[in-house]
Amino acid sequence: MKFQESSLELLKTDGFLLAPSLLENKIVDQIKKDLYGYEKITFNHQYGSQAIGGNLWIENLGVCSEAAMKTALNTNLLTLIDSYFGEKSVLGTIKYQKKITSQPGIPLHSDRGPGIVMFIFLNEITQETGATRFVKGSHLYQTKTESATKKNTDADYISEGQKVKSSDLIVSHGGPGTILLYSQRTWHDLPSFEKPGREIIWAIYYPKSNAVQAENQLFRHNILITLSADQRERLFQEGPTTGISFTKFGNEKSVADSYSIASWKILLYVGRYHLYRILRKLKNSTKRAAMVNKYSSQARQKSKNNQPPRSRHSADLTK
């Protein structure tokens, strides 16, 4: 992973940086392979994923994917983020997200916190599948927000008077292996989209001196021992943290508790997720059957056209 010399300046001035297809395909493929077994919704003894709203999440990638952890802790990436902060950074959270339904979008807002967010695109991301848009330089703005009118929010929504033209919004699209970095203070939105399936690794880095929003994370021993001493140091904060996760540990609060998402709604999300999976399988099976019939029909027609014409003598013998 190698960034251009201008990357730091762009991140500082624009508030975001898009590096198209920076990761090799084999790394992207390995991350997806690592996560394959975790896409099942957690049931009893199995550690898996959570369906929240229209998203499927896999948390604690330090349990799931060595490739994802080593990518998020890549030396060149950490050097860039350290230079932005002016001090050492820590990895506050790392998750997998998949859009499993079409969605109405998210209004223009900035995230609360001093961090840098990273997306690793695991598949092609377009406006049709949900591409985040950014306002250049907006991380430096003094903003009037509407967050006070929105309960249980972790974002500052930009007030009507400060909204910008759609032509001023930069679309972040790209192929697998593209890396997107942006300041949590940068204004961004997600327009509505119709096609589900967007897959990303979502990570947030904080300056080591101000990592209070970092989440408690789980790590597998067999993954930790493959990391360098510096990489392991990036996983641990110097003091207590306030970040919460989707996974509920005992009586501790989870995201569902913080946002007052009722248990019946969580069950509804899971039921909808499985329903969409069944419908997609049926749709794909129907498409495959139609293609097989089409090609079989074409092959039969081609075979018929290639048959030599029957001679007059043979035709007479069949009368």
RAQUI-V768861 format. One record per residue. N is the residue number from 1. RES is the residue in one small letter. PHI is phi in radians with two decimals (999 if undefined). Layout:
n=N res=RES phi=PHI
n=N res=RES phi=PHI
This chain:
n=1 res=m phi=999
n=2 res=k phi=-2.30
n=3 res=f phi=-1.59
n=4 res=q phi=-1.28
n=5 res=e phi=-1.08
n=6 res=s phi=-1.45
n=7 res=s phi=-1.05
n=8 res=l phi=-1.11
n=9 res=e phi=-1.12
n=10 res=l phi=-1.11
n=11 res=l phi=-1.11
n=12 res=k phi=-1.24
n=13 res=t phi=-1.50
n=14 res=d phi=-1.53
n=15 res=g phi=1.54
n=16 res=f phi=-2.72
n=17 res=l phi=-2.53
n=18 res=l phi=-1.99
n=19 res=a phi=-2.01
n=20 res=p phi=-1.13
n=21 res=s phi=0.80
n=22 res=l phi=-1.31
n=23 res=l phi=-1.55
n=24 res=e phi=-1.19
n=25 res=n phi=-1.02
n=26 res=k phi=-1.17
n=27 res=i phi=-1.26
n=28 res=v phi=-1.03
n=29 res=d phi=-1.09
n=30 res=q phi=-1.19
n=31 res=i phi=-1.06
n=32 res=k phi=-1.14
n=33 res=k phi=-1.14
n=34 res=d phi=-1.03
n=35 res=l phi=-1.52
n=36 res=y phi=-0.93
n=37 res=g phi=-1.28
n=38 res=y phi=-1.68
n=39 res=e phi=-1.26
n=40 res=k phi=-1.23
n=41 res=i phi=-1.12
n=42 res=t phi=-0.92
n=43 res=f phi=-2.46
n=44 res=n phi=0.97
n=45 res=h phi=-1.55
n=46 res=q phi=-1.71
n=47 res=y phi=-1.47
n=48 res=g phi=-2.55
n=49 res=s phi=-2.12
n=50 res=q phi=-2.25
n=51 res=a phi=-1.71
n=52 res=i phi=-2.17
n=53 res=g phi=1.07
n=54 res=g phi=-1.70
n=55 res=n phi=-2.11
n=56 res=l phi=-1.84
n=57 res=w phi=-2.06
n=58 res=i phi=-2.11
n=59 res=e phi=-1.68
n=60 res=n phi=0.93
n=61 res=l phi=-1.17
n=62 res=g phi=-1.19
n=63 res=v phi=-1.64
n=64 res=c phi=-1.74
n=65 res=s phi=-2.47
n=66 res=e phi=-1.13
n=67 res=a phi=-1.12
n=68 res=a phi=-1.16
n=69 res=m phi=-1.14
n=70 res=k phi=-1.21
n=71 res=t phi=-1.20
n=72 res=a phi=-1.18
n=73 res=l phi=-1.92
n=74 res=n phi=-1.06
n=75 res=t phi=-1.02
n=76 res=n phi=-1.15
n=77 res=l phi=-1.15
n=78 res=l phi=-1.12
n=79 res=t phi=-1.08
n=80 res=l phi=-1.10
n=81 res=i phi=-1.21
n=82 res=d phi=-1.03
n=83 res=s phi=-1.14
n=84 res=y phi=-1.14
n=85 res=f phi=-1.33
n=86 res=g phi=1.40
n=87 res=e phi=-2.86
n=88 res=k phi=-1.14
n=89 res=s phi=-1.88
n=90 res=v phi=-2.19
n=91 res=l phi=-1.53
n=92 res=g phi=-1.39
n=93 res=t phi=-2.88
n=94 res=i phi=-2.59
n=95 res=k phi=-2.47
n=96 res=y phi=-1.88
n=97 res=q phi=-2.28
n=98 res=k phi=-2.26
n=99 res=k phi=-1.36
n=100 res=i phi=-1.82
n=101 res=t phi=-2.45
n=102 res=s phi=-1.16
n=103 res=q phi=-2.45
n=104 res=p phi=-1.34
n=105 res=g phi=1.72
n=106 res=i phi=-2.19
n=107 res=p phi=-1.13
n=108 res=l phi=-1.07
n=109 res=h phi=-2.80
n=110 res=s phi=-2.19
n=111 res=d phi=-1.44
n=112 res=r phi=-1.42
n=113 res=g phi=2.28
n=114 res=p phi=-1.66
n=115 res=g phi=-1.52
n=116 res=i phi=-1.99
n=117 res=v phi=-1.68
n=118 res=m phi=-2.15
n=119 res=f phi=-1.92
n=120 res=i phi=-1.87
n=121 res=f phi=-1.30
n=122 res=l phi=-1.70
n=123 res=n phi=-2.61
n=124 res=e phi=-1.13
n=125 res=i phi=-2.03
n=126 res=t phi=-2.27
n=127 res=q phi=-1.12
n=128 res=e phi=-1.20
n=129 res=t phi=-1.81
n=130 res=g phi=1.89
n=131 res=a phi=-1.89
n=132 res=t phi=-1.16
n=133 res=r phi=-2.03
n=134 res=f phi=-2.26
n=135 res=v phi=-1.81
n=136 res=k phi=-0.99
n=137 res=g phi=1.29
n=138 res=s phi=-1.26
n=139 res=h phi=-1.18
n=140 res=l phi=-1.72
n=141 res=y phi=-1.29
n=142 res=q phi=-1.64
n=143 res=t phi=-1.93
n=144 res=k phi=-1.75
n=145 res=t phi=-2.04
n=146 res=e phi=-1.98
n=147 res=s phi=-1.09
n=148 res=a phi=-1.15
n=149 res=t phi=-1.58
n=150 res=k phi=-2.02
n=151 res=k phi=-1.35
n=152 res=n phi=0.90
n=153 res=t phi=-1.94
n=154 res=d phi=-1.99
n=155 res=a phi=-2.41
n=156 res=d phi=-1.86
n=157 res=y phi=-1.45
n=158 res=i phi=-1.28
n=159 res=s phi=-1.19
n=160 res=e phi=-0.95
n=161 res=g phi=-1.18
n=162 res=q phi=-1.88
n=163 res=k phi=-1.17
n=164 res=v phi=-1.94
n=165 res=k phi=-1.24
n=166 res=s phi=-1.09
n=167 res=s phi=-1.20
n=168 res=d phi=-1.53
n=169 res=l phi=-1.64
n=170 res=i phi=-1.63
n=171 res=v phi=-1.48
n=172 res=s phi=-1.75
n=173 res=h phi=-2.12
n=174 res=g phi=2.96
n=175 res=g phi=-1.56
n=176 res=p phi=-1.00
n=177 res=g phi=1.60
n=178 res=t phi=-1.19
n=179 res=i phi=-2.04
n=180 res=l phi=-2.05
n=181 res=l phi=-2.10
n=182 res=y phi=-2.67
n=183 res=s phi=-1.24
n=184 res=q phi=-1.07
n=185 res=r phi=-1.50
n=186 res=t phi=-1.26
n=187 res=w phi=-1.18
n=188 res=h phi=-2.68
n=189 res=d phi=-2.49
n=190 res=l phi=-2.29
n=191 res=p phi=-1.12
n=192 res=s phi=-1.06
n=193 res=f phi=-2.54
n=194 res=e phi=-1.79
n=195 res=k phi=-1.81
n=196 res=p phi=-1.31
n=197 res=g phi=2.08
n=198 res=r phi=-1.05
n=199 res=e phi=-2.19
n=200 res=i phi=-2.48
n=201 res=i phi=-1.66
n=202 res=w phi=-2.05
n=203 res=a phi=-2.28
n=204 res=i phi=-2.26
n=205 res=y phi=-1.93
n=206 res=y phi=-2.20
n=207 res=p phi=-1.13
n=208 res=k phi=-1.01
n=209 res=s phi=-1.41
n=210 res=n phi=-2.52
n=211 res=a phi=-1.94
n=212 res=v phi=-1.12
n=213 res=q phi=-1.49
n=214 res=a phi=-1.07
n=215 res=e phi=-1.70
n=216 res=n phi=-1.21
n=217 res=q phi=-2.20
n=218 res=l phi=-1.79
n=219 res=f phi=-2.37
n=220 res=r phi=-1.49
n=221 res=h phi=-0.96
n=222 res=n phi=-1.14
n=223 res=i phi=-1.55
n=224 res=l phi=-1.00
n=225 res=i phi=-1.26
n=226 res=t phi=-1.52
n=227 res=l phi=-1.58
n=228 res=s phi=-1.32
n=229 res=a phi=-1.06
n=230 res=d phi=-1.16
n=231 res=q phi=-1.11
n=232 res=r phi=-1.13
n=233 res=e phi=-1.09
n=234 res=r phi=-1.25
n=235 res=l phi=-1.61
n=236 res=f phi=-2.16
n=237 res=q phi=-1.57
n=238 res=e phi=-1.43
n=239 res=g phi=-2.47
n=240 res=p phi=-1.14
n=241 res=t phi=-2.11
n=242 res=t phi=-1.93
n=243 res=g phi=-1.11
n=244 res=i phi=-2.10
n=245 res=s phi=-2.09
n=246 res=f phi=-1.26
n=247 res=t phi=-1.26
n=248 res=k phi=-1.69
n=249 res=f phi=-1.85
n=250 res=g phi=1.01
n=251 res=n phi=-1.63
n=252 res=e phi=-1.22
n=253 res=k phi=-1.23
n=254 res=s phi=-2.00
n=255 res=v phi=-1.03
n=256 res=a phi=-1.06
n=257 res=d phi=-1.18
n=258 res=s phi=-1.11
n=259 res=y phi=-1.63
n=260 res=s phi=0.96
n=261 res=i phi=-1.50
n=262 res=a phi=-1.17
n=263 res=s phi=-1.04
n=264 res=w phi=-1.13
n=265 res=k phi=-1.27
n=266 res=i phi=-1.05
n=267 res=l phi=-1.10
n=268 res=l phi=-1.11
n=269 res=y phi=-1.04
n=270 res=v phi=-1.13
n=271 res=g phi=-1.07
n=272 res=r phi=-1.13
n=273 res=y phi=-1.03
n=274 res=h phi=-1.17
n=275 res=l phi=-1.10
n=276 res=y phi=-1.10
n=277 res=r phi=-1.07
n=278 res=i phi=-1.12
n=279 res=l phi=-1.11
n=280 res=r phi=-1.15
n=281 res=k phi=-1.10
n=282 res=l phi=-1.10
n=283 res=k phi=-1.11
n=284 res=n phi=-1.15
n=285 res=s phi=-1.11
n=286 res=t phi=-1.11
n=287 res=k phi=-1.10
n=288 res=r phi=-1.11
n=289 res=a phi=-1.10
n=290 res=a phi=-1.13
n=291 res=m phi=-1.18
n=292 res=v phi=-1.07
n=293 res=n phi=-1.09
n=294 res=k phi=-1.11
n=295 res=y phi=-1.20
n=296 res=s phi=-1.13
n=297 res=s phi=-1.12
n=298 res=q phi=-1.12
n=299 res=a phi=-1.13
n=300 res=r phi=-1.11
n=301 res=q phi=-1.15
n=302 res=k phi=-1.14
n=303 res=s phi=-1.10
n=304 res=k phi=-1.15
n=305 res=n phi=-1.21
n=306 res=n phi=-1.50
n=307 res=q phi=-1.18
n=308 res=p phi=-1.15
n=309 res=p phi=-1.14
n=310 res=r phi=-1.27
n=311 res=s phi=-1.27
n=312 res=r phi=-1.10
n=313 res=h phi=-1.09
n=314 res=s phi=-1.15
n=315 res=a phi=-1.11
n=316 res=d phi=-1.16
n=317 res=l phi=-1.21
n=318 res=t phi=-1.52
n=319 res=k phi=-1.32
